[in-house]
Amino acid sequence: MQFTKINKSRHATYVLHVHLVFITKYRKPILGDLHHAS
């Protein structure tokens, strides 16, 4: 059970990371240099 719990936690972290990267890439053309400045 512990392995499954850890695996789910890692999967959730991976999904969250991919989601953040996707959002960043998607918003990049809109925000432009303003995003990189912050």
PyMOL Python script that loads the backbone (N, CA, C, O; Angstrom):
from pymol import cmd

cmd.read_pdbstr("""\
ATOM      1  N   MET A   1       0.827  -1.206   0.000  1.00  0.00           N
ATOM      2  CA  MET A   1       0.000   0.000   0.000  1.00  0.00           C
ATOM      3  C   MET A   1       0.865   1.263   0.000  1.00  0.00           C
ATOM      4  O   MET A   1       0.531   2.257  -0.643  1.00  0.00           O
ATOM      5  N   GLN A   2       1.968   1.207   0.722  1.00  0.00           N
ATOM      6  CA  GLN A   2       2.837   2.377   0.829  1.00  0.00           C
ATOM      7  C   GLN A   2       3.397   2.766  -0.538  1.00  0.00           C
ATOM      8  O   GLN A   2       3.473   3.948  -0.874  1.00  0.00           O
ATOM      9  N   PHE A   3       3.788   1.759  -1.321  1.00  0.00           N
ATOM     10  CA  PHE A   3       4.335   2.031  -2.651  1.00  0.00           C
ATOM     11  C   PHE A   3       3.293   2.723  -3.527  1.00  0.00           C
ATOM     12  O   PHE A   3       3.607   3.660  -4.261  1.00  0.00           O
ATOM     13  N   THR A   4       2.062   2.255  -3.442  1.00  0.00           N
ATOM     14  CA  THR A   4       0.982   2.849  -4.230  1.00  0.00           C
ATOM     15  C   THR A   4       0.756   4.299  -3.816  1.00  0.00           C
ATOM     16  O   THR A   4       0.529   5.167  -4.660  1.00  0.00           O
ATOM     17  N   LYS A   5       0.820   4.550  -2.524  1.00  0.00           N
ATOM     18  CA  LYS A   5       0.613   5.899  -2.004  1.00  0.00           C
ATOM     19  C   LYS A   5       1.705   6.845  -2.510  1.00  0.00           C
ATOM     20  O   LYS A   5       1.419   7.965  -2.934  1.00  0.00           O
ATOM     21  N   ILE A   6       2.952   6.385  -2.460  1.00  0.00           N
ATOM     22  CA  ILE A   6       4.077   7.188  -2.941  1.00  0.00           C
ATOM     23  C   ILE A   6       3.956   7.409  -4.447  1.00  0.00           C
ATOM     24  O   ILE A   6       4.196   8.508  -4.946  1.00  0.00           O
ATOM     25  N   ASN A   7       3.581   6.348  -5.163  1.00  0.00           N
ATOM     26  CA  ASN A   7       3.454   6.441  -6.607  1.00  0.00           C
ATOM     27  C   ASN A   7       2.388   7.457  -6.998  1.00  0.00           C
ATOM     28  O   ASN A   7       2.573   8.223  -7.944  1.00  0.00           O
ATOM     29  N   LYS A   8       1.278   7.465  -6.275  1.00  0.00           N
ATOM     30  CA  LYS A   8       0.211   8.432  -6.548  1.00  0.00           C
ATOM     31  C   LYS A   8       0.698   9.844  -6.282  1.00  0.00           C
ATOM     32  O   LYS A   8       0.382  10.772  -7.027  1.00  0.00           O
ATOM     33  N   SER A   9       1.476  10.004  -5.207  1.00  0.00           N
ATOM     34  CA  SER A   9       2.000  11.315  -4.863  1.00  0.00           C
ATOM     35  C   SER A   9       2.948  11.824  -5.946  1.00  0.00           C
ATOM     36  O   SER A   9       2.887  12.988  -6.342  1.00  0.00           O
ATOM     37  N   ARG A  10       3.816  10.944  -6.415  1.00  0.00           N
ATOM     38  CA  ARG A  10       4.747  11.311  -7.486  1.00  0.00           C
ATOM     39  C   ARG A  10       3.991  11.652  -8.757  1.00  0.00           C
ATOM     40  O   ARG A  10       4.331  12.608  -9.454  1.00  0.00           O
ATOM     41  N   HIS A  11       2.959  10.863  -9.060  1.00  0.00           N
ATOM     42  CA  HIS A  11       2.165  11.092 -10.265  1.00  0.00           C
ATOM     43  C   HIS A  11       1.480  12.454 -10.196  1.00  0.00           C
ATOM     44  O   HIS A  11       1.437  13.188 -11.183  1.00  0.00           O
ATOM     45  N   ALA A  12       0.943  12.784  -9.017  1.00  0.00           N
ATOM     46  CA  ALA A  12       0.275  14.071  -8.832  1.00  0.00           C
ATOM     47  C   ALA A  12       1.264  15.221  -9.022  1.00  0.00           C
ATOM     48  O   ALA A  12       0.937  16.234  -9.640  1.00  0.00           O
ATOM     49  N   THR A  13       2.473  15.058  -8.487  1.00  0.00           N
ATOM     50  CA  THR A  13       3.511  16.074  -8.636  1.00  0.00           C
ATOM     51  C   THR A  13       3.915  16.218 -10.098  1.00  0.00           C
ATOM     52  O   THR A  13       4.109  17.332 -10.585  1.00  0.00           O
ATOM     53  N   TYR A  14       4.044  15.086 -10.801  1.00  0.00           N
ATOM     54  CA  TYR A  14       4.409  15.091 -12.216  1.00  0.00           C
ATOM     55  C   TYR A  14       3.343  15.796 -13.044  1.00  0.00           C
ATOM     56  O   TYR A  14       3.654  16.618 -13.906  1.00  0.00           O
ATOM     57  N   VAL A  15       2.084  15.465 -12.772  1.00  0.00           N
ATOM     58  CA  VAL A  15       0.973  16.082 -13.503  1.00  0.00           C
ATOM     59  C   VAL A  15       0.938  17.587 -13.252  1.00  0.00           C
ATOM     60  O   VAL A  15       0.718  18.375 -14.172  1.00  0.00           O
ATOM     61  N   LEU A  16       1.158  17.974 -12.000  1.00  0.00           N
ATOM     62  CA  LEU A  16       1.160  19.393 -11.646  1.00  0.00           C
ATOM     63  C   LEU A  16       2.291  20.122 -12.368  1.00  0.00           C
ATOM     64  O   LEU A  16       2.091  21.225 -12.875  1.00  0.00           O
ATOM     65  N   HIS A  17       3.469  19.518 -12.417  1.00  0.00           N
ATOM     66  CA  HIS A  17       4.618  20.109 -13.089  1.00  0.00           C
ATOM     67  C   HIS A  17       4.350  20.288 -14.577  1.00  0.00           C
ATOM     68  O   HIS A  17       4.607  21.352 -15.141  1.00  0.00           O
ATOM     69  N   VAL A  18       3.827  19.234 -15.210  1.00  0.00           N
ATOM     70  CA  VAL A  18       3.509  19.295 -16.641  1.00  0.00           C
ATOM     71  C   VAL A  18       2.458  20.373 -16.896  1.00  0.00           C
ATOM     72  O   VAL A  18       2.534  21.101 -17.886  1.00  0.00           O
ATOM     73  N   HIS A  19       1.485  20.468 -16.004  1.00  0.00           N
ATOM     74  CA  HIS A  19       0.432  21.469 -16.150  1.00  0.00           C
ATOM     75  C   HIS A  19       1.014  22.880 -16.081  1.00  0.00           C
ATOM     76  O   HIS A  19       0.648  23.744 -16.877  1.00  0.00           O
ATOM     77  N   LEU A  20       1.920  23.112 -15.128  1.00  0.00           N
ATOM     78  CA  LEU A  20       2.549  24.419 -14.983  1.00  0.00           C
ATOM     79  C   LEU A  20       3.387  24.768 -16.211  1.00  0.00           C
ATOM     80  O   LEU A  20       3.357  25.903 -16.687  1.00  0.00           O
ATOM     81  N   VAL A  21       4.134  23.786 -16.722  1.00  0.00           N
ATOM     82  CA  VAL A  21       4.954  24.006 -17.911  1.00  0.00           C
ATOM     83  C   VAL A  21       4.067  24.332 -19.109  1.00  0.00           C
ATOM     84  O   VAL A  21       4.369  25.231 -19.893  1.00  0.00           O
ATOM     85  N   PHE A  22       2.967  23.588 -19.237  1.00  0.00           N
ATOM     86  CA  PHE A  22       2.042  23.817 -20.342  1.00  0.00           C
ATOM     87  C   PHE A  22       1.436  25.218 -20.272  1.00  0.00           C
ATOM     88  O   PHE A  22       1.353  25.923 -21.278  1.00  0.00           O
ATOM     89  N   ILE A  23       1.014  25.609 -19.068  1.00  0.00           N
ATOM     90  CA  ILE A  23       0.426  26.936 -18.880  1.00  0.00           C
ATOM     91  C   ILE A  23       1.449  28.023 -19.207  1.00  0.00           C
ATOM     92  O   ILE A  23       1.121  29.017 -19.856  1.00  0.00           O
ATOM     93  N   THR A  24       2.685  27.828 -18.756  1.00  0.00           N
ATOM     94  CA  THR A  24       3.747  28.804 -19.014  1.00  0.00           C
ATOM     95  C   THR A  24       3.998  28.953 -20.509  1.00  0.00           C
ATOM     96  O   THR A  24       4.098  30.070 -21.015  1.00  0.00           O
ATOM     97  N   LYS A  25       4.099  27.838 -21.212  1.00  0.00           N
ATOM     98  CA  LYS A  25       4.335  27.872 -22.653  1.00  0.00           C
ATOM     99  C   LYS A  25       3.148  28.470 -23.393  1.00  0.00           C
ATOM    100  O   LYS A  25       3.311  29.172 -24.391  1.00  0.00           O
ATOM    101  N   TYR A  26       1.939  28.179 -22.887  1.00  0.00           N
ATOM    102  CA  TYR A  26       0.728  28.672 -23.540  1.00  0.00           C
ATOM    103  C   TYR A  26       0.589  30.185 -23.380  1.00  0.00           C
ATOM    104  O   TYR A  26       0.157  30.879 -24.300  1.00  0.00           O
ATOM    105  N   ARG A  27       0.960  30.687 -22.198  1.00  0.00           N
ATOM    106  CA  ARG A  27       0.828  32.112 -21.906  1.00  0.00           C
ATOM    107  C   ARG A  27       2.023  32.918 -22.414  1.00  0.00           C
ATOM    108  O   ARG A  27       1.943  34.142 -22.524  1.00  0.00           O
ATOM    109  N   LYS A  28       3.117  32.249 -22.720  1.00  0.00           N
ATOM    110  CA  LYS A  28       4.345  32.923 -23.140  1.00  0.00           C
ATOM    111  C   LYS A  28       4.137  33.897 -24.310  1.00  0.00           C
ATOM    112  O   LYS A  28       4.602  35.035 -24.238  1.00  0.00           O
ATOM    113  N   PRO A  29       3.452  33.481 -25.382  1.00  0.00           N
ATOM    114  CA  PRO A  29       3.251  34.410 -26.502  1.00  0.00           C
ATOM    115  C   PRO A  29       2.422  35.635 -26.108  1.00  0.00           C
ATOM    116  O   PRO A  29       2.561  36.702 -26.706  1.00  0.00           O
ATOM    117  N   ILE A  30       1.565  35.478 -25.105  1.00  0.00           N
ATOM    118  CA  ILE A  30       0.689  36.566 -24.682  1.00  0.00           C
ATOM    119  C   ILE A  30       1.452  37.569 -23.815  1.00  0.00           C
ATOM    120  O   ILE A  30       1.390  38.777 -24.042  1.00  0.00           O
ATOM    121  N   LEU A  31       2.166  37.054 -22.828  1.00  0.00           N
ATOM    122  CA  LEU A  31       2.868  37.915 -21.878  1.00  0.00           C
ATOM    123  C   LEU A  31       4.195  38.419 -22.426  1.00  0.00           C
ATOM    124  O   LEU A  31       4.605  39.548 -22.156  1.00  0.00           O
ATOM    125  N   GLY A  32       4.863  37.564 -23.203  1.00  0.00           N
ATOM    126  CA  GLY A  32       6.128  37.972 -23.801  1.00  0.00           C
ATOM    127  C   GLY A  32       7.222  38.197 -22.764  1.00  0.00           C
ATOM    128  O   GLY A  32       7.393  37.386 -21.854  1.00  0.00           O
ATOM    129  N   ASP A  33       7.956  39.287 -22.898  1.00  0.00           N
ATOM    130  CA  ASP A  33       9.079  39.581 -22.007  1.00  0.00           C
ATOM    131  C   ASP A  33       8.627  39.906 -20.587  1.00  0.00           C
ATOM    132  O   ASP A  33       9.417  39.792 -19.650  1.00  0.00           O
ATOM    133  N   LEU A  34       7.389  40.301 -20.417  1.00  0.00           N
ATOM    134  CA  LEU A  34       6.886  40.642 -19.089  1.00  0.00           C
ATOM    135  C   LEU A  34       6.958  39.445 -18.154  1.00  0.00           C
ATOM    136  O   LEU A  34       7.244  39.588 -16.965  1.00  0.00           O
ATOM    137  N   HIS A  35       6.694  38.259 -18.702  1.00  0.00           N
ATOM    138  CA  HIS A  35       6.732  37.038 -17.904  1.00  0.00           C
ATOM    139  C   HIS A  35       8.167  36.720 -17.474  1.00  0.00           C
ATOM    140  O   HIS A  35       8.398  36.284 -16.346  1.00  0.00           O
ATOM    141  N   HIS A  36       9.118  36.936 -18.367  1.00  0.00           N
ATOM    142  CA  HIS A  36      10.515  36.621 -18.065  1.00  0.00           C
ATOM    143  C   HIS A  36      11.117  37.625 -17.080  1.00  0.00           C
ATOM    144  O   HIS A  36      12.052  37.299 -16.348  1.00  0.00           O
ATOM    145  N   ALA A  37      10.589  38.817 -17.066  1.00  0.00           N
ATOM    146  CA  ALA A  37      11.123  39.856 -16.185  1.00  0.00           C
ATOM    147  C   ALA A  37      10.824  39.560 -14.721  1.00  0.00           C
ATOM    148  O   ALA A  37      11.618  39.892 -13.841  1.00  0.00           O
ATOM    149  N   SER A  38       9.683  38.937 -14.461  1.00  0.00           N
ATOM    150  CA  SER A  38       9.288  38.675 -13.074  1.00  0.00           C
ATOM    151  C   SER A  38       9.927  37.427 -12.516  1.00  0.00           C
ATOM    152  O   SER A  38       9.690  37.076 -11.360  1.00  0.00           O
TER     153      SER A  38
END
""", "prot")
cmd.dss("prot")
cmd.show_as("cartoon", "prot")
cmd.util.cbc("prot")
cmd.orient("prot")
